[in-house]
Amino acid sequence: MPRLPRLNAIGLPQHIIQRGNNRQVCFSTDEDRAAYATWLLDYARKFAVHIHAWVFMTNHVHLLVTPWQGNAVSRMMQSLGRYYVRYYNKAYRRSGTLWEGRFKSCLVESTEYLLQCYRYIELNPVRAGMVEDPSEYVWSSYRCNGLGIQSKLITPHETYLQLGKTKDERLENYRELFRYQLDGHIVKEIRESVNKGMVFGSERFKVEIESNLKRRVRSEKPGRKSKELLL
């Protein structure tokens, strides 16, 4: 079955996952992560992509971004991926691919769904059993969004800014969102949305995106014939 074209919408947030090939390690040291972060910032600026949340795990990356140019996310990820692979192969005297095919992504509605995606990304190290609290993991945006540590990588989304009138109020309300883990059904929905290249949001938002982009953004129901484009 041919894969659906990637969803591209200027000004709408996207959740991105890029994994190491066969789940292999893609960051061996903190120096590797720092190098990746540097080039991520460079290409985000070059292609007009705002980064709201991120986490660099051992064998994969999560990003929450908003593009402000056509195909900006694809251009950013392709350029970043190629540059980092060259660096990694040279550093570890290896050859061949590092990433598991093309990156996966989905559109995210800019409401409570976006905040759930923030939580999903920054709680990754907790779900993986690497730390007990997201603040303990250095290679995540939680310290920026929840503790106020400055980073050139972060551009706050409007939904985040609406958490409070002052910085301290926003930080406190953001940390409150992390008192509990995400519900299992939300985790499942986020994973399915990004892995299938669909949309994470309300039914109303999905209908709107389908109408605007002329393609389906929801998984087909059993027995229903799949159509790539809506007529």
The 8 nearest C-alpha neighbors of each residue, nearest first, counted from 0:
[[1, 2, 3, 225, 227, 226, 4, 224],
 [2, 0, 3, 4, 227, 226, 225, 5],
 [1, 3, 0, 4, 5, 227, 195, 196],
 [2, 4, 5, 1, 227, 196, 6, 214],
 [5, 3, 6, 2, 227, 196, 7, 214],
 [4, 6, 7, 3, 196, 104, 105, 2],
 [5, 7, 4, 8, 105, 106, 196, 197],
 [8, 6, 5, 70, 9, 69, 106, 72],
 [9, 7, 11, 10, 6, 69, 66, 106],
 [8, 10, 67, 66, 11, 68, 69, 7],
 [9, 11, 67, 66, 65, 8, 12, 68],
 [10, 12, 65, 9, 8, 13, 106, 66],
 [13, 11, 65, 107, 64, 106, 10, 63],
 [14, 12, 106, 64, 105, 107, 63, 65],
 [13, 15, 63, 104, 105, 62, 106, 64],
 [16, 14, 104, 62, 61, 103, 13, 63],
 [17, 15, 61, 103, 60, 102, 104, 18],
 [16, 18, 102, 60, 59, 103, 15, 61],
 [19, 17, 59, 99, 98, 58, 22, 20],
 [18, 20, 98, 22, 23, 58, 99, 25],
 [19, 21, 99, 98, 22, 97, 23, 18],
 [22, 20, 23, 19, 99, 18, 98, 24],
 [23, 21, 19, 20, 58, 18, 24, 59],
 [22, 24, 19, 21, 20, 58, 25, 97],
 [23, 25, 58, 57, 26, 19, 22, 27],
 [24, 26, 58, 19, 57, 23, 27, 97],
 [27, 25, 57, 31, 24, 28, 32, 58],
 [26, 28, 25, 31, 24, 57, 29, 30],
 [29, 27, 30, 31, 26, 32, 33, 57],
 [28, 30, 32, 31, 33, 27, 26, 34],
 [29, 31, 33, 28, 32, 34, 27, 26],
 [32, 30, 34, 28, 29, 33, 26, 35],
 [31, 33, 35, 29, 34, 30, 36, 26],
 [32, 34, 30, 36, 35, 31, 29, 37],
 [35, 33, 31, 37, 32, 36, 30, 38],
 [34, 36, 32, 38, 33, 37, 39, 31],
 [37, 35, 39, 33, 34, 38, 32, 40],
 [38, 36, 34, 40, 39, 35, 33, 41],
 [39, 37, 41, 40, 35, 36, 42, 79],
 [38, 40, 36, 42, 37, 41, 43, 35],
 [39, 41, 43, 38, 37, 42, 152, 44],
 [42, 40, 38, 44, 39, 43, 45, 37],
 [41, 43, 45, 44, 39, 75, 40, 46],
 [44, 42, 48, 40, 46, 45, 41, 47],
 [43, 45, 47, 42, 41, 46, 40, 48],
 [44, 46, 42, 43, 47, 41, 48, 75],
 [45, 47, 71, 43, 44, 48, 42, 75],
 [48, 46, 44, 67, 43, 45, 66, 68],
 [47, 49, 66, 43, 65, 46, 67, 44],
 [48, 50, 65, 64, 154, 66, 51, 47],
 [51, 49, 64, 153, 154, 52, 63, 152],
 [52, 50, 154, 153, 63, 155, 64, 156],
 [53, 51, 63, 140, 62, 50, 117, 153],
 [54, 52, 62, 140, 61, 139, 63, 120],
 [53, 55, 139, 61, 138, 60, 56, 121],
 [56, 54, 60, 138, 59, 139, 61, 57],
 [55, 57, 59, 58, 60, 54, 124, 26],
 [58, 56, 26, 24, 59, 25, 55, 27],
 [57, 59, 24, 25, 19, 56, 23, 22],
 [60, 58, 18, 56, 17, 19, 57, 55],
 [59, 61, 55, 17, 16, 56, 54, 18],
 [60, 62, 16, 54, 53, 15, 120, 55],
 [63, 61, 53, 15, 52, 14, 64, 16],
 [64, 62, 14, 52, 51, 13, 50, 53],
 [63, 65, 50, 13, 12, 49, 51, 62],
 [64, 66, 12, 49, 48, 11, 10, 13],
 [67, 65, 48, 9, 71, 68, 10, 47],
 [66, 68, 9, 47, 10, 48, 65, 69],
 [69, 67, 71, 66, 9, 47, 70, 46],
 [68, 70, 71, 9, 67, 7, 8, 66],
 [71, 69, 73, 72, 74, 68, 7, 66],
 [72, 70, 74, 68, 69, 46, 73, 66],
 [71, 73, 75, 74, 70, 76, 66, 48],
 [74, 72, 76, 75, 70, 71, 77, 78],
 [73, 75, 71, 77, 72, 76, 78, 70],
 [76, 74, 72, 78, 42, 73, 77, 79],
 [75, 77, 79, 73, 78, 74, 80, 72],
 [78, 76, 80, 74, 79, 75, 73, 81],
 [77, 79, 75, 81, 80, 76, 74, 82],
 [80, 78, 76, 82, 77, 81, 75, 83],
 [81, 79, 77, 83, 78, 82, 76, 84],
 [82, 80, 84, 78, 83, 79, 77, 85],
 [81, 83, 79, 85, 84, 80, 78, 86],
 [82, 84, 86, 80, 85, 81, 79, 87],
 [85, 83, 87, 81, 86, 82, 88, 80],
 [84, 86, 88, 82, 83, 87, 89, 81],
 [85, 87, 83, 89, 84, 88, 90, 82],
 [88, 86, 84, 90, 89, 85, 83, 91],
 [87, 89, 93, 85, 91, 92, 90, 94],
 [88, 90, 92, 86, 87, 91, 85, 93],
 [89, 91, 87, 88, 92, 86, 93, 85],
 [92, 90, 88, 93, 89, 87, 86, 94],
 [93, 91, 89, 88, 90, 94, 87, 86],
 [92, 94, 88, 91, 89, 95, 87, 90],
 [95, 93, 88, 96, 92, 89, 97, 85],
 [94, 96, 97, 93, 88, 84, 85, 98],
 [95, 97, 98, 94, 20, 84, 99, 100],
 [96, 98, 20, 19, 84, 95, 25, 99],
 [99, 97, 19, 20, 100, 18, 96, 17],
 [98, 100, 20, 19, 18, 101, 21, 97],
 [101, 99, 98, 102, 20, 18, 17, 96],
 [100, 102, 99, 103, 17, 98, 77, 76],
 [101, 103, 17, 16, 100, 104, 15, 18],
 [104, 102, 16, 15, 194, 193, 17, 196],
 [103, 105, 15, 193, 14, 196, 16, 13],
 [106, 104, 193, 196, 197, 198, 14, 13],
 [105, 107, 13, 198, 12, 199, 14, 108],
 [108, 106, 199, 12, 13, 198, 200, 113],
 [107, 109, 200, 110, 112, 113, 199, 106],
 [108, 110, 113, 107, 158, 112, 111, 12],
 [111, 109, 112, 113, 108, 158, 114, 200],
 [110, 112, 114, 113, 115, 109, 108, 158],
 [113, 111, 115, 110, 114, 108, 200, 116],
 [112, 114, 116, 109, 111, 115, 110, 108],
 [115, 113, 117, 111, 116, 112, 118, 110],
 [116, 114, 112, 118, 113, 117, 119, 111],
 [115, 117, 119, 113, 114, 118, 120, 112],
 [118, 116, 114, 115, 120, 119, 52, 121],
 [117, 119, 115, 121, 116, 120, 122, 114],
 [120, 118, 116, 122, 117, 121, 115, 123],
 [121, 119, 117, 118, 123, 122, 116, 61],
 [120, 122, 118, 123, 119, 141, 139, 117],
 [123, 121, 125, 119, 120, 124, 118, 133],
 [122, 124, 126, 125, 121, 120, 127, 119],
 [125, 123, 127, 129, 126, 122, 130, 128],
 [126, 124, 128, 122, 130, 127, 123, 131],
 [127, 125, 123, 128, 124, 122, 129, 130],
 [126, 128, 124, 125, 129, 123, 130, 122],
 [129, 127, 125, 126, 130, 124, 131, 123],
 [128, 130, 124, 127, 125, 131, 126, 136],
 [131, 129, 125, 128, 132, 124, 135, 136],
 [130, 132, 125, 133, 128, 129, 135, 124],
 [131, 133, 134, 130, 135, 125, 136, 122],
 [134, 132, 135, 136, 122, 125, 121, 141],
 [133, 135, 132, 136, 142, 141, 137, 146],
 [136, 134, 133, 132, 130, 137, 131, 142],
 [137, 135, 134, 133, 138, 139, 130, 124],
 [136, 138, 139, 135, 134, 142, 140, 141],
 [139, 137, 55, 136, 54, 140, 32, 56],
 [138, 140, 54, 141, 53, 137, 121, 136],
 [139, 141, 143, 52, 53, 142, 144, 54],
 [142, 140, 144, 143, 145, 139, 121, 134],
 [143, 141, 146, 145, 140, 148, 144, 134],
 [142, 144, 148, 147, 140, 141, 146, 145],
 [143, 145, 141, 142, 147, 146, 140, 170],
 [146, 144, 170, 141, 142, 174, 143, 173],
 [147, 145, 142, 143, 148, 144, 170, 141],
 [146, 148, 143, 145, 144, 149, 142, 170],
 [149, 147, 143, 142, 146, 150, 144, 145],
 [148, 150, 143, 147, 151, 153, 142, 152],
 [151, 149, 152, 153, 148, 143, 140, 154],
 [150, 152, 153, 149, 40, 154, 50, 37],
 [153, 151, 150, 40, 50, 154, 36, 51],
 [154, 152, 51, 50, 151, 150, 155, 52],
 [153, 155, 51, 50, 49, 156, 152, 151],
 [156, 154, 51, 153, 159, 157, 160, 50],
 [155, 157, 159, 158, 51, 160, 154, 49],
 [156, 158, 160, 159, 161, 155, 109, 162],
 [157, 159, 161, 156, 160, 109, 110, 162],
 [158, 160, 156, 157, 161, 162, 155, 114],
 [161, 159, 157, 162, 158, 156, 163, 155],
 [160, 162, 158, 163, 159, 157, 164, 169],
 [163, 161, 169, 160, 159, 172, 173, 158],
 [164, 162, 169, 168, 161, 165, 160, 166],
 [163, 165, 168, 166, 169, 161, 162, 160],
 [164, 166, 168, 163, 167, 169, 170, 160],
 [165, 167, 169, 168, 170, 164, 163, 147],
 [168, 166, 170, 169, 165, 171, 163, 147],
 [167, 169, 163, 165, 171, 166, 170, 172],
 [170, 168, 163, 162, 166, 172, 167, 171],
 [169, 171, 145, 173, 167, 168, 172, 174],
 [170, 172, 168, 174, 173, 169, 167, 175],
 [173, 171, 175, 169, 174, 170, 168, 162],
 [172, 174, 170, 175, 176, 171, 145, 169],
 [175, 173, 171, 176, 177, 145, 172, 170],
 [174, 176, 172, 173, 177, 178, 171, 179],
 [177, 175, 174, 173, 178, 172, 179, 118],
 [178, 176, 179, 175, 174, 180, 118, 173],
 [177, 179, 175, 176, 180, 174, 132, 181],
 [180, 178, 177, 181, 176, 175, 182, 118],
 [179, 181, 182, 177, 178, 122, 118, 126],
 [180, 182, 183, 179, 186, 185, 119, 118],
 [183, 181, 185, 184, 180, 186, 179, 187],
 [182, 184, 186, 185, 187, 181, 188, 180],
 [183, 185, 187, 186, 182, 188, 181, 189],
 [184, 186, 188, 187, 182, 183, 189, 181],
 [187, 185, 183, 189, 184, 188, 190, 182],
 [186, 188, 184, 190, 185, 189, 191, 183],
 [189, 187, 185, 191, 190, 186, 192, 184],
 [188, 190, 192, 186, 187, 191, 185, 193],
 [191, 189, 187, 188, 193, 192, 194, 186],
 [190, 192, 188, 194, 189, 193, 195, 187],
 [193, 191, 197, 189, 195, 190, 198, 194],
 [192, 194, 105, 104, 196, 195, 190, 191],
 [195, 193, 191, 196, 192, 103, 190, 104],
 [194, 196, 192, 193, 197, 191, 103, 105],
 [197, 195, 105, 193, 104, 194, 192, 103],
 [196, 198, 216, 192, 105, 195, 217, 193],
 [199, 197, 106, 105, 192, 216, 107, 200],
 [198, 200, 107, 192, 106, 189, 108, 105],
 [201, 199, 108, 112, 107, 198, 204, 205],
 [200, 202, 204, 203, 205, 199, 108, 112],
 [203, 201, 205, 204, 206, 200, 207, 217],
 [202, 204, 206, 201, 205, 207, 200, 208],
 [205, 203, 207, 201, 202, 206, 200, 208],
 [206, 204, 202, 208, 207, 203, 209, 201],
 [205, 207, 209, 203, 204, 208, 210, 202],
 [206, 208, 204, 210, 205, 209, 211, 203],
 [209, 207, 211, 205, 210, 206, 212, 204],
 [210, 208, 206, 214, 213, 212, 215, 207],
 [209, 211, 207, 213, 208, 212, 206, 214],
 [210, 212, 208, 209, 213, 207, 214, 206],
 [211, 213, 209, 214, 210, 208, 6, 215],
 [214, 212, 229, 209, 210, 228, 211, 215],
 [215, 213, 228, 229, 209, 212, 227, 216],
 [214, 216, 209, 217, 227, 228, 229, 213],
 [215, 217, 197, 198, 209, 205, 214, 218],
 [218, 216, 215, 197, 219, 198, 205, 192],
 [219, 217, 220, 216, 197, 195, 215, 192],
 [218, 220, 223, 217, 225, 221, 224, 222],
 [219, 221, 223, 222, 218, 224, 217, 225],
 [222, 220, 223, 219, 224, 218, 225, 217],
 [221, 223, 220, 224, 219, 225, 218, 226],
 [222, 224, 220, 221, 219, 225, 226, 218],
 [225, 223, 222, 226, 219, 221, 220, 227],
 [224, 226, 223, 219, 227, 220, 215, 218],
 [227, 225, 228, 224, 229, 215, 214, 219],
 [226, 228, 214, 215, 3, 225, 229, 4],
 [229, 227, 214, 226, 213, 230, 215, 212],
 [228, 230, 214, 213, 215, 227, 226, 209],
 [229, 228, 213, 214, 226, 210, 227, 215]]
